[in-house]
Amino acid sequence: MGVTEEDLLELGRYRDSDRFSELEKLALDLAVAMTATPADVPDRLRDELRRHLSDGQLAELAATIAWENHRARLNRALGVRAPGFSDGSFCLVPERF
């Protein structure tokens, strides 16, 4: 899908990384905001995203992020654990701000 191991390694510091475009950084900002509890997406972020995306594209991006959050929370609530397919790989732990 075009995501390299180097991209994954840079995710924790995506804001300061040269590996991501401005749009990718904004999309990651949206994912971070939507994943926080409570989810709070500033108007400024939506406005910046709308400079790059149509309303439909922004809705699709937000829906995809929301679906992944839903799926992760549902799996956690039901005790679903990783099947071990990526054993020996790495898992990024988000940085706390």
Steps between C-alpha positions, in 0.01 A plus 500: 500500500803725479573524872861414576657378821677837518159673483378288790809583703437873445131492601572589862662825387307558178457873564877558482573239234581573135350163401142630505331760283303787653173321417624177659598692814156662514332160455711361783409804714134416434555137600672608823220746581225248425670228705541715811248480782305715469530530123547870424574615146578872486334712232849605389589141413181448299564828317857395414382161376237668280779684319615159373182290496143536382225468759436145377866404529518645851187308598650177362827557688317572826273197451800273443671627815175461697452144370853399604447654844169315533657172395794539738277586795257218425784247474645622828162483676447143377851390592606439139877483491753504219533161328880528487539551125753778556705333772858615474391827345452822688205688641515874542391644830362852457694779663324682783483876465 
